Amino acid sequence: MLRYIAIRRNNIVKSKPHPRASVLFYSHHTLFSRCSTHSTSLSTAKFTMLSLPSTPPPKSKILVFGAGNFGSCLADHLGDSEHEVSMWSREARFVEYFNKHHRNPDYLKDHEFSTNIRVVGPEIPSKEMIKQMDVLLFAIPTQGVRETLVKLQHSLDRANLPLMIFVNKGIETDTQALTLEIIADTCGSEIARAATFISGPSFAKEIVRRQPTSVSVASLTESQAKKASEIFHQPWFRCYTGSDPIGLELAGALKNVYAIATGLADGLGFENNTRAGLITRGLAEMTRIGTAYGASPLTFLGLAGVGDLFLSCSSPTSRNYTVGYRLGKGEPLEDIIKTLGSVAEGVTTVKGLKKIIDEMQVSAPLANGIYALLYEGKDLHEGIQELMCRPPSRELDLPEKAGEPAKRLMRKLGLDA
């Protein structure tokens, strides 16, 4: 294996051997030095992999469920990593257009995608096709995961299961279930125990430009998390493994709610002090909720927690931030959802989160405030007044009684609490 060299301006940094990349070149100008199977996109600052002789590990056959913004960007990343990628779409016109032009007609429209990707659909992939796959990657909204798994579970070969990876971020509204529990309900506890989850600060438009990105990869089965990490890991896409998928899921879901709050504050004209306070108190609140649920508080200090929280709360690129910002400008929620162009999971997540908060009786004034604004007709300025006029309180605290929801889930998975 050759070493890759990261060249940035006049600095050269040698790194440990990487399975595929041999040289990583940084430039402030657009580079098109990839081979023909790789994607290209315009960028003023990007990393580009220059292909040099190496001995890459075996390619994986990967099927991506979901051809939206994030699903297609991950498919592109995996295709550029020399995997054989299929991407499922429920729309016939999308299938035809993408396979002809190697472009997504709805998202990342200026990007030309890797020719290692082919799109299938609109029918759900056949059992024969599923059997050929090494990896199934689910990049569909949380509210649609159960329906998709119900359709798919009969096609899974229990004796030779593919690696199943989930990148959605949310809580099922009707059941308050995390994706881990949805998998157990639809596919069984064995498959749920092996399921792997990826989360972290990762805007799709930056991933396709090969901007350096880092994510958390978690599973109850450590070997599965390592497999997923090896499949995704590249010099521009670093993976860090963990064993707390419950915490990772909660962090990814809850940060969307606090992104609405920070967008709201910006839309109202509040500035840096307010945003910093909301992000910090949002982190304290999501850590408190996660710990009460049964997750590790340390998970919320990682990429899936504070990393993704900071990104979603500080950039207009975030869909949830945009919802909040437009609410702060006085637009009705219904109009925002109709014109947003993609799913803002925080809007639906807060419904399930409200029920979880009430059940656990945990203090969550920010999340409760967003729920009241979105679904109880709470006057915006009255809500802010109530939030800011609460009495002084302890800055950092964790619940004394914690873990009952996670214990129930672990029992469902056949694991000791």
C-alpha positions, 0 to 999 in steps of 0.5 A: 500500500502506498501512503497518501500525501495531503498537500495544502498550500505549502504544507505536506503531511504524511499519513498512515496507509489508506486502502484506496487513496494514494495521493490527496491533492488540495487546491483552491481551483477546480481540478478534473484529474479524476478518471472517467468513472469518477464524479465531477463538480465545480468548486473553488476549494476541494480535495481531489484524489489522484489515482496511483497504483495500489492494491485496493480491498475487494469492491462491495456491491451496495444498494442505496434506498433513497435518491434524495439529497443525502442518498445520492451524495453518499452513492456518489461518494461510494461510487468514487470509492470504486464500489459498485453502487445501485440506487433505488428511486420510487420515481420512473422519470428519475430512474430514466433521467439519472441513468441517461445523464448521471445527474440528479434532476432534483438535488445537487443539479450541477454535479455530475455523478459517478458512472459507478452508479446505476439507478433502479426502480420504481418497483422495490428491488427483487429478492434476487437483487437483494441477495447479490448485495453486500451492503444495504444503505437506507437514506430515506426519511424516518417516517418512511423506514417502517414501510420500506422495511416491511416490503423488504424483510421477506427478501433478506437472506437470514443465513447471509445478511448484508451489512445494513446501514441507516443514515436517517435522523428522526423519531417515528411520530406515531410510535416514538420509536427510534430506527433501531426499534423499527428494525426490530419490529419489522425485521427481527432482533438479530438484524437490529443488533447488527444494524449500523448507523452513520451520523455527523456534520455532513452537508451533501453539497460539501461531500460531493465536492470532497470537502473534508468530512468526519462522521460517527459510525455506531452499532451494537455489534462492533464488527459491523461498525468497523465494516461500515467504517472501512467501506466509507472511509476515505481521506476526505471522509473520515469515520469514527466508530462507537457502540452507542447507536441509541445515543447517536440516533437521539443526537441526530434527531434532536439536533434538528429541533434545536436548529429550528430554534436557532433559525427562529432566533436569527429570523427575529434578528437576534445575533451571536450571543443568542445563537451561542446560548441556544446552541449551548443550552440545546446541547445541555438539553439533548444530553439530558434527554439522551441520558434519561433515555439510556444513552451515554452522555459522552455520545453527545460530545462527539460528531453526531452530537455537538458536531452536527448540532453546531453545523445545523444551528449555524448554517442556512444550508440546514433545512431545519434552520431554514424552517426556523428562520422563515418562521421568525420572518413571519411565514406560516409553517404550512407555506414553508413546508410546501416550498422547502423542496426537501424534508425538514425532519425536525418538524415531525421529530418534535412530535415524537420527542414531546411524548418522550419528554413527557413520559420521562418527565425530563426538563426540556424547555427549548424542545417544549417551546418549539412543539408549542409554537409548531403544534399548539398555536403558541404566540412566538413572542409570548413563548420567547418571553416565557422562556427567558423569564424562567427562574435561574437554574443549575447549568449542567445536570443529568437525571438521577433516574435514567435508562428505562426506554433504552432498557425496554429496547434492549429487552426487545433486542434480546440483550441484557439492559 
